Amino acid sequence: MEISSLQAMLAAFAEERDWRQFHTPKNLVMALSGEVGELAAEFQWLTPEQAAQVMEDPDRAEAVRQELADVFSYLLRLADVLDVDLEEALRDKARLNEERYPVTKARGNALKYTAHQGGA
């Protein structure tokens, strides 16, 4: 399913319930932030090893899947309401990151581009 189809599905769901009135950019950002927090809570207090294996526990895996779906849902709705083409935005950002993080300077480290390129 394409992103536009998923957005149409979510828009129809909201429209059927007369929720479009609540799906303002501010409310959607707040909902998205809350769902990211709920996703983070699934990993809170886990060691790096436990976090890497989180999908091996069926109950925890289902909780993570549900939270990821909530995050994705609100992100799609926000982009739809703001008329942002997420595919285009991601391609543009990837090109920018290619410039900011050339392999020769960024490989093997997690420094922000300003630390190895003098800003930009």
Phi and psi in radians as a Rosetta constraint file:
Dihedral C 1 N 2 CA 2 C 2 CIRCULARHARMONIC -1.430 0.35
Dihedral N 2 CA 2 C 2 N 3 CIRCULARHARMONIC 2.787 0.35
Dihedral C 2 N 3 CA 3 C 3 CIRCULARHARMONIC -0.972 0.35
Dihedral N 3 CA 3 C 3 N 4 CIRCULARHARMONIC -0.771 0.35
Dihedral C 3 N 4 CA 4 C 4 CIRCULARHARMONIC -1.081 0.35
Dihedral N 4 CA 4 C 4 N 5 CIRCULARHARMONIC -0.608 0.35
Dihedral C 4 N 5 CA 5 C 5 CIRCULARHARMONIC -1.196 0.35
Dihedral N 5 CA 5 C 5 N 6 CIRCULARHARMONIC -0.696 0.35
Dihedral C 5 N 6 CA 6 C 6 CIRCULARHARMONIC -1.140 0.35
Dihedral N 6 CA 6 C 6 N 7 CIRCULARHARMONIC -0.713 0.35
Dihedral C 6 N 7 CA 7 C 7 CIRCULARHARMONIC -1.117 0.35
Dihedral N 7 CA 7 C 7 N 8 CIRCULARHARMONIC -0.712 0.35
Dihedral C 7 N 8 CA 8 C 8 CIRCULARHARMONIC -1.102 0.35
Dihedral N 8 CA 8 C 8 N 9 CIRCULARHARMONIC -0.708 0.35
Dihedral C 8 N 9 CA 9 C 9 CIRCULARHARMONIC -1.070 0.35
Dihedral N 9 CA 9 C 9 N 10 CIRCULARHARMONIC -0.795 0.35
Dihedral C 9 N 10 CA 10 C 10 CIRCULARHARMONIC -1.202 0.35
Dihedral N 10 CA 10 C 10 N 11 CIRCULARHARMONIC -0.657 0.35
Dihedral C 10 N 11 CA 11 C 11 CIRCULARHARMONIC -1.127 0.35
Dihedral N 11 CA 11 C 11 N 12 CIRCULARHARMONIC -0.721 0.35
Dihedral C 11 N 12 CA 12 C 12 CIRCULARHARMONIC -1.126 0.35
Dihedral N 12 CA 12 C 12 N 13 CIRCULARHARMONIC -0.721 0.35
Dihedral C 12 N 13 CA 13 C 13 CIRCULARHARMONIC -1.028 0.35
Dihedral N 13 CA 13 C 13 N 14 CIRCULARHARMONIC -0.811 0.35
Dihedral C 13 N 14 CA 14 C 14 CIRCULARHARMONIC -1.153 0.35
Dihedral N 14 CA 14 C 14 N 15 CIRCULARHARMONIC -0.741 0.35
Dihedral C 14 N 15 CA 15 C 15 CIRCULARHARMONIC -1.097 0.35
Dihedral N 15 CA 15 C 15 N 16 CIRCULARHARMONIC -0.763 0.35
Dihedral C 15 N 16 CA 16 C 16 CIRCULARHARMONIC -1.035 0.35
Dihedral N 16 CA 16 C 16 N 17 CIRCULARHARMONIC -0.478 0.35
Dihedral C 16 N 17 CA 17 C 17 CIRCULARHARMONIC -1.781 0.35
Dihedral N 17 CA 17 C 17 N 18 CIRCULARHARMONIC 0.079 0.35
Dihedral C 17 N 18 CA 18 C 18 CIRCULARHARMONIC 0.990 0.35
Dihedral N 18 CA 18 C 18 N 19 CIRCULARHARMONIC 0.740 0.35
Dihedral C 18 N 19 CA 19 C 19 CIRCULARHARMONIC -1.712 0.35
Dihedral N 19 CA 19 C 19 N 20 CIRCULARHARMONIC -0.124 0.35
Dihedral C 19 N 20 CA 20 C 20 CIRCULARHARMONIC -0.989 0.35
Dihedral N 20 CA 20 C 20 N 21 CIRCULARHARMONIC -0.588 0.35
Dihedral C 20 N 21 CA 21 C 21 CIRCULARHARMONIC -1.042 0.35
Dihedral N 21 CA 21 C 21 N 22 CIRCULARHARMONIC -0.443 0.35
Dihedral C 21 N 22 CA 22 C 22 CIRCULARHARMONIC -1.648 0.35
Dihedral N 22 CA 22 C 22 N 23 CIRCULARHARMONIC -0.265 0.35
Dihedral C 22 N 23 CA 23 C 23 CIRCULARHARMONIC -1.536 0.35
Dihedral N 23 CA 23 C 23 N 24 CIRCULARHARMONIC 1.028 0.35
Dihedral C 23 N 24 CA 24 C 24 CIRCULARHARMONIC -1.438 0.35
Dihedral N 24 CA 24 C 24 N 25 CIRCULARHARMONIC 2.764 0.35
Dihedral C 24 N 25 CA 25 C 25 CIRCULARHARMONIC -0.926 0.35
Dihedral N 25 CA 25 C 25 N 26 CIRCULARHARMONIC -0.782 0.35
Dihedral C 25 N 26 CA 26 C 26 CIRCULARHARMONIC -1.050 0.35
Dihedral N 26 CA 26 C 26 N 27 CIRCULARHARMONIC -0.837 0.35
Dihedral C 26 N 27 CA 27 C 27 CIRCULARHARMONIC -1.139 0.35
Dihedral N 27 CA 27 C 27 N 28 CIRCULARHARMONIC -0.676 0.35
Dihedral C 27 N 28 CA 28 C 28 CIRCULARHARMONIC -1.194 0.35
Dihedral N 28 CA 28 C 28 N 29 CIRCULARHARMONIC -0.670 0.35
Dihedral C 28 N 29 CA 29 C 29 CIRCULARHARMONIC -1.120 0.35
Dihedral N 29 CA 29 C 29 N 30 CIRCULARHARMONIC -0.728 0.35
Dihedral C 29 N 30 CA 30 C 30 CIRCULARHARMONIC -1.130 0.35
Dihedral N 30 CA 30 C 30 N 31 CIRCULARHARMONIC -0.736 0.35
Dihedral C 30 N 31 CA 31 C 31 CIRCULARHARMONIC -1.124 0.35
Dihedral N 31 CA 31 C 31 N 32 CIRCULARHARMONIC -0.742 0.35
Dihedral C 31 N 32 CA 32 C 32 CIRCULARHARMONIC -1.056 0.35
Dihedral N 32 CA 32 C 32 N 33 CIRCULARHARMONIC -0.784 0.35
Dihedral C 32 N 33 CA 33 C 33 CIRCULARHARMONIC -1.060 0.35
Dihedral N 33 CA 33 C 33 N 34 CIRCULARHARMONIC -0.740 0.35
Dihedral C 33 N 34 CA 34 C 34 CIRCULARHARMONIC -1.082 0.35
Dihedral N 34 CA 34 C 34 N 35 CIRCULARHARMONIC -0.730 0.35
Dihedral C 34 N 35 CA 35 C 35 CIRCULARHARMONIC -1.207 0.35
Dihedral N 35 CA 35 C 35 N 36 CIRCULARHARMONIC -0.622 0.35
Dihedral C 35 N 36 CA 36 C 36 CIRCULARHARMONIC -1.091 0.35
Dihedral N 36 CA 36 C 36 N 37 CIRCULARHARMONIC -0.685 0.35
Dihedral C 36 N 37 CA 37 C 37 CIRCULARHARMONIC -1.083 0.35
Dihedral N 37 CA 37 C 37 N 38 CIRCULARHARMONIC -0.705 0.35
Dihedral C 37 N 38 CA 38 C 38 CIRCULARHARMONIC -1.164 0.35
Dihedral N 38 CA 38 C 38 N 39 CIRCULARHARMONIC -0.636 0.35
Dihedral C 38 N 39 CA 39 C 39 CIRCULARHARMONIC -1.135 0.35
Dihedral N 39 CA 39 C 39 N 40 CIRCULARHARMONIC -0.769 0.35
Dihedral C 39 N 40 CA 40 C 40 CIRCULARHARMONIC -1.057 0.35
Dihedral N 40 CA 40 C 40 N 41 CIRCULARHARMONIC -0.639 0.35
Dihedral C 40 N 41 CA 41 C 41 CIRCULARHARMONIC -1.092 0.35
Dihedral N 41 CA 41 C 41 N 42 CIRCULARHARMONIC -0.495 0.35
Dihedral C 41 N 42 CA 42 C 42 CIRCULARHARMONIC -1.168 0.35
Dihedral N 42 CA 42 C 42 N 43 CIRCULARHARMONIC -0.355 0.35
Dihedral C 42 N 43 CA 43 C 43 CIRCULARHARMONIC -1.889 0.35
Dihedral N 43 CA 43 C 43 N 44 CIRCULARHARMONIC -0.173 0.35
Dihedral C 43 N 44 CA 44 C 44 CIRCULARHARMONIC -1.033 0.35
Dihedral N 44 CA 44 C 44 N 45 CIRCULARHARMONIC 2.355 0.35
Dihedral C 44 N 45 CA 45 C 45 CIRCULARHARMONIC 1.283 0.35
Dihedral N 45 CA 45 C 45 N 46 CIRCULARHARMONIC 0.039 0.35
Dihedral C 45 N 46 CA 46 C 46 CIRCULARHARMONIC -1.424 0.35
Dihedral N 46 CA 46 C 46 N 47 CIRCULARHARMONIC 2.575 0.35
Dihedral C 46 N 47 CA 47 C 47 CIRCULARHARMONIC -1.285 0.35
Dihedral N 47 CA 47 C 47 N 48 CIRCULARHARMONIC 2.863 0.35
Dihedral C 47 N 48 CA 48 C 48 CIRCULARHARMONIC -0.980 0.35
Dihedral N 48 CA 48 C 48 N 49 CIRCULARHARMONIC -0.636 0.35
Dihedral C 48 N 49 CA 49 C 49 CIRCULARHARMONIC -1.166 0.35
Dihedral N 49 CA 49 C 49 N 50 CIRCULARHARMONIC -0.787 0.35
Dihedral C 49 N 50 CA 50 C 50 CIRCULARHARMONIC -1.102 0.35
Dihedral N 50 CA 50 C 50 N 51 CIRCULARHARMONIC -0.707 0.35
Dihedral C 50 N 51 CA 51 C 51 CIRCULARHARMONIC -1.098 0.35
Dihedral N 51 CA 51 C 51 N 52 CIRCULARHARMONIC -0.675 0.35
Dihedral C 51 N 52 CA 52 C 52 CIRCULARHARMONIC -1.164 0.35
Dihedral N 52 CA 52 C 52 N 53 CIRCULARHARMONIC -0.389 0.35
Dihedral C 52 N 53 CA 53 C 53 CIRCULARHARMONIC -1.868 0.35
Dihedral N 53 CA 53 C 53 N 54 CIRCULARHARMONIC 0.218 0.35
Dihedral C 53 N 54 CA 54 C 54 CIRCULARHARMONIC -1.019 0.35
Dihedral N 54 CA 54 C 54 N 55 CIRCULARHARMONIC -0.538 0.35
Dihedral C 54 N 55 CA 55 C 55 CIRCULARHARMONIC -1.397 0.35
Dihedral N 55 CA 55 C 55 N 56 CIRCULARHARMONIC -0.042 0.35
Dihedral C 55 N 56 CA 56 C 56 CIRCULARHARMONIC -1.434 0.35
Dihedral N 56 CA 56 C 56 N 57 CIRCULARHARMONIC -0.326 0.35
Dihedral C 56 N 57 CA 57 C 57 CIRCULARHARMONIC -1.641 0.35
Dihedral N 57 CA 57 C 57 N 58 CIRCULARHARMONIC 1.998 0.35
Dihedral C 57 N 58 CA 58 C 58 CIRCULARHARMONIC -0.963 0.35
Dihedral N 58 CA 58 C 58 N 59 CIRCULARHARMONIC -0.730 0.35
Dihedral C 58 N 59 CA 59 C 59 CIRCULARHARMONIC -1.183 0.35
Dihedral N 59 CA 59 C 59 N 60 CIRCULARHARMONIC -0.809 0.35
Dihedral C 59 N 60 CA 60 C 60 CIRCULARHARMONIC -1.163 0.35
Dihedral N 60 CA 60 C 60 N 61 CIRCULARHARMONIC -0.669 0.35
Dihedral C 60 N 61 CA 61 C 61 CIRCULARHARMONIC -1.059 0.35
Dihedral N 61 CA 61 C 61 N 62 CIRCULARHARMONIC -0.746 0.35
Dihedral C 61 N 62 CA 62 C 62 CIRCULARHARMONIC -1.145 0.35
Dihedral N 62 CA 62 C 62 N 63 CIRCULARHARMONIC -0.697 0.35
Dihedral C 62 N 63 CA 63 C 63 CIRCULARHARMONIC -1.091 0.35
Dihedral N 63 CA 63 C 63 N 64 CIRCULARHARMONIC -0.745 0.35
Dihedral C 63 N 64 CA 64 C 64 CIRCULARHARMONIC -1.116 0.35
Dihedral N 64 CA 64 C 64 N 65 CIRCULARHARMONIC -0.780 0.35
Dihedral C 64 N 65 CA 65 C 65 CIRCULARHARMONIC -1.024 0.35
Dihedral N 65 CA 65 C 65 N 66 CIRCULARHARMONIC -0.763 0.35
Dihedral C 65 N 66 CA 66 C 66 CIRCULARHARMONIC -1.109 0.35
Dihedral N 66 CA 66 C 66 N 67 CIRCULARHARMONIC -0.762 0.35
Dihedral C 66 N 67 CA 67 C 67 CIRCULARHARMONIC -1.184 0.35
Dihedral N 67 CA 67 C 67 N 68 CIRCULARHARMONIC -0.691 0.35
Dihedral C 67 N 68 CA 68 C 68 CIRCULARHARMONIC -1.061 0.35
Dihedral N 68 CA 68 C 68 N 69 CIRCULARHARMONIC -0.715 0.35
Dihedral C 68 N 69 CA 69 C 69 CIRCULARHARMONIC -1.110 0.35
Dihedral N 69 CA 69 C 69 N 70 CIRCULARHARMONIC -0.707 0.35
Dihedral C 69 N 70 CA 70 C 70 CIRCULARHARMONIC -1.103 0.35
Dihedral N 70 CA 70 C 70 N 71 CIRCULARHARMONIC -0.771 0.35
Dihedral C 70 N 71 CA 71 C 71 CIRCULARHARMONIC -1.064 0.35
Dihedral N 71 CA 71 C 71 N 72 CIRCULARHARMONIC -0.836 0.35
Dihedral C 71 N 72 CA 72 C 72 CIRCULARHARMONIC -1.086 0.35
Dihedral N 72 CA 72 C 72 N 73 CIRCULARHARMONIC -0.731 0.35
Dihedral C 72 N 73 CA 73 C 73 CIRCULARHARMONIC -1.039 0.35
Dihedral N 73 CA 73 C 73 N 74 CIRCULARHARMONIC -0.874 0.35
Dihedral C 73 N 74 CA 74 C 74 CIRCULARHARMONIC -1.184 0.35
Dihedral N 74 CA 74 C 74 N 75 CIRCULARHARMONIC -0.596 0.35
Dihedral C 74 N 75 CA 75 C 75 CIRCULARHARMONIC -1.120 0.35
Dihedral N 75 CA 75 C 75 N 76 CIRCULARHARMONIC -0.768 0.35
Dihedral C 75 N 76 CA 76 C 76 CIRCULARHARMONIC -1.097 0.35
Dihedral N 76 CA 76 C 76 N 77 CIRCULARHARMONIC -0.762 0.35
Dihedral C 76 N 77 CA 77 C 77 CIRCULARHARMONIC -1.102 0.35
Dihedral N 77 CA 77 C 77 N 78 CIRCULARHARMONIC -0.763 0.35
Dihedral C 77 N 78 CA 78 C 78 CIRCULARHARMONIC -1.060 0.35
Dihedral N 78 CA 78 C 78 N 79 CIRCULARHARMONIC -0.827 0.35
Dihedral C 78 N 79 CA 79 C 79 CIRCULARHARMONIC -1.076 0.35
Dihedral N 79 CA 79 C 79 N 80 CIRCULARHARMONIC -0.690 0.35
Dihedral C 79 N 80 CA 80 C 80 CIRCULARHARMONIC -1.121 0.35
Dihedral N 80 CA 80 C 80 N 81 CIRCULARHARMONIC -0.838 0.35
Dihedral C 80 N 81 CA 81 C 81 CIRCULARHARMONIC -1.093 0.35
Dihedral N 81 CA 81 C 81 N 82 CIRCULARHARMONIC -0.634 0.35
Dihedral C 81 N 82 CA 82 C 82 CIRCULARHARMONIC -1.529 0.35
Dihedral N 82 CA 82 C 82 N 83 CIRCULARHARMONIC -0.032 0.35
Dihedral C 82 N 83 CA 83 C 83 CIRCULARHARMONIC 1.020 0.35
Dihedral N 83 CA 83 C 83 N 84 CIRCULARHARMONIC 0.796 0.35
Dihedral C 83 N 84 CA 84 C 84 CIRCULARHARMONIC -1.789 0.35
Dihedral N 84 CA 84 C 84 N 85 CIRCULARHARMONIC 2.204 0.35
Dihedral C 84 N 85 CA 85 C 85 CIRCULARHARMONIC -1.419 0.35
Dihedral N 85 CA 85 C 85 N 86 CIRCULARHARMONIC 1.797 0.35
Dihedral C 85 N 86 CA 86 C 86 CIRCULARHARMONIC -1.099 0.35
Dihedral N 86 CA 86 C 86 N 87 CIRCULARHARMONIC -0.651 0.35
Dihedral C 86 N 87 CA 87 C 87 CIRCULARHARMONIC -1.104 0.35
Dihedral N 87 CA 87 C 87 N 88 CIRCULARHARMONIC -0.793 0.35
Dihedral C 87 N 88 CA 88 C 88 CIRCULARHARMONIC -1.145 0.35
Dihedral N 88 CA 88 C 88 N 89 CIRCULARHARMONIC -0.752 0.35
Dihedral C 88 N 89 CA 89 C 89 CIRCULARHARMONIC -1.071 0.35
Dihedral N 89 CA 89 C 89 N 90 CIRCULARHARMONIC -0.710 0.35
Dihedral C 89 N 90 CA 90 C 90 CIRCULARHARMONIC -1.183 0.35
Dihedral N 90 CA 90 C 90 N 91 CIRCULARHARMONIC -0.746 0.35
Dihedral C 90 N 91 CA 91 C 91 CIRCULARHARMONIC -1.063 0.35
Dihedral N 91 CA 91 C 91 N 92 CIRCULARHARMONIC -0.763 0.35
Dihedral C 91 N 92 CA 92 C 92 CIRCULARHARMONIC -1.065 0.35
Dihedral N 92 CA 92 C 92 N 93 CIRCULARHARMONIC -0.769 0.35
Dihedral C 92 N 93 CA 93 C 93 CIRCULARHARMONIC -1.167 0.35
Dihedral N 93 CA 93 C 93 N 94 CIRCULARHARMONIC -0.675 0.35
Dihedral C 93 N 94 CA 94 C 94 CIRCULARHARMONIC -1.103 0.35
Dihedral N 94 CA 94 C 94 N 95 CIRCULARHARMONIC -0.720 0.35
Dihedral C 94 N 95 CA 95 C 95 CIRCULARHARMONIC -1.098 0.35
Dihedral N 95 CA 95 C 95 N 96 CIRCULARHARMONIC -0.753 0.35
Dihedral C 95 N 96 CA 96 C 96 CIRCULARHARMONIC -1.080 0.35
Dihedral N 96 CA 96 C 96 N 97 CIRCULARHARMONIC -0.752 0.35
Dihedral C 96 N 97 CA 97 C 97 CIRCULARHARMONIC -1.164 0.35
Dihedral N 97 CA 97 C 97 N 98 CIRCULARHARMONIC -0.554 0.35
Dihedral C 97 N 98 CA 98 C 98 CIRCULARHARMONIC -1.032 0.35
Dihedral N 98 CA 98 C 98 N 99 CIRCULARHARMONIC -0.695 0.35
Dihedral C 98 N 99 CA 99 C 99 CIRCULARHARMONIC -1.263 0.35
Dihedral N 99 CA 99 C 99 N 100 CIRCULARHARMONIC -0.757 0.35
Dihedral C 99 N 100 CA 100 C 100 CIRCULARHARMONIC -1.238 0.35
Dihedral N 100 CA 100 C 100 N 101 CIRCULARHARMONIC -0.571 0.35
Dihedral C 100 N 101 CA 101 C 101 CIRCULARHARMONIC -2.153 0.35
Dihedral N 101 CA 101 C 101 N 102 CIRCULARHARMONIC 1.176 0.35
Dihedral C 101 N 102 CA 102 C 102 CIRCULARHARMONIC -1.109 0.35
Dihedral N 102 CA 102 C 102 N 103 CIRCULARHARMONIC 2.524 0.35
Dihedral C 102 N 103 CA 103 C 103 CIRCULARHARMONIC -0.922 0.35
Dihedral N 103 CA 103 C 103 N 104 CIRCULARHARMONIC -0.705 0.35
Dihedral C 103 N 104 CA 104 C 104 CIRCULARHARMONIC -1.108 0.35
Dihedral N 104 CA 104 C 104 N 105 CIRCULARHARMONIC -0.425 0.35
Dihedral C 104 N 105 CA 105 C 105 CIRCULARHARMONIC -1.894 0.35
Dihedral N 105 CA 105 C 105 N 106 CIRCULARHARMONIC -0.431 0.35
Dihedral C 105 N 106 CA 106 C 106 CIRCULARHARMONIC -1.807 0.35
Dihedral N 106 CA 106 C 106 N 107 CIRCULARHARMONIC -0.268 0.35
Dihedral C 106 N 107 CA 107 C 107 CIRCULARHARMONIC -1.059 0.35
Dihedral N 107 CA 107 C 107 N 108 CIRCULARHARMONIC 2.184 0.35
Dihedral C 107 N 108 CA 108 C 108 CIRCULARHARMONIC 1.438 0.35
Dihedral N 108 CA 108 C 108 N 109 CIRCULARHARMONIC 0.093 0.35
Dihedral C 108 N 109 CA 109 C 109 CIRCULARHARMONIC -2.373 0.35
Dihedral N 109 CA 109 C 109 N 110 CIRCULARHARMONIC 2.798 0.35
Dihedral C 109 N 110 CA 110 C 110 CIRCULARHARMONIC -1.937 0.35
Dihedral N 110 CA 110 C 110 N 111 CIRCULARHARMONIC 0.397 0.35
Dihedral C 110 N 111 CA 111 C 111 CIRCULARHARMONIC -1.200 0.35
Dihedral N 111 CA 111 C 111 N 112 CIRCULARHARMONIC 2.521 0.35
Dihedral C 111 N 112 CA 112 C 112 CIRCULARHARMONIC -1.160 0.35
Dihedral N 112 CA 112 C 112 N 113 CIRCULARHARMONIC 2.617 0.35
Dihedral C 112 N 113 CA 113 C 113 CIRCULARHARMONIC -0.969 0.35
Dihedral N 113 CA 113 C 113 N 114 CIRCULARHARMONIC -0.525 0.35
Dihedral C 113 N 114 CA 114 C 114 CIRCULARHARMONIC -1.146 0.35
Dihedral N 114 CA 114 C 114 N 115 CIRCULARHARMONIC -0.421 0.35
Dihedral C 114 N 115 CA 115 C 115 CIRCULARHARMONIC -1.333 0.35
Dihedral N 115 CA 115 C 115 N 116 CIRCULARHARMONIC -0.451 0.35
Dihedral C 115 N 116 CA 116 C 116 CIRCULARHARMONIC -2.049 0.35
Dihedral N 116 CA 116 C 116 N 117 CIRCULARHARMONIC -0.021 0.35
Dihedral C 116 N 117 CA 117 C 117 CIRCULARHARMONIC -2.203 0.35
Dihedral N 117 CA 117 C 117 N 118 CIRCULARHARMONIC 0.046 0.35
Dihedral C 117 N 118 CA 118 C 118 CIRCULARHARMONIC 1.261 0.35
Dihedral N 118 CA 118 C 118 N 119 CIRCULARHARMONIC 0.433 0.35
Dihedral C 118 N 119 CA 119 C 119 CIRCULARHARMONIC 1.784 0.35
Dihedral N 119 CA 119 C 119 N 120 CIRCULARHARMONIC -3.126 0.35
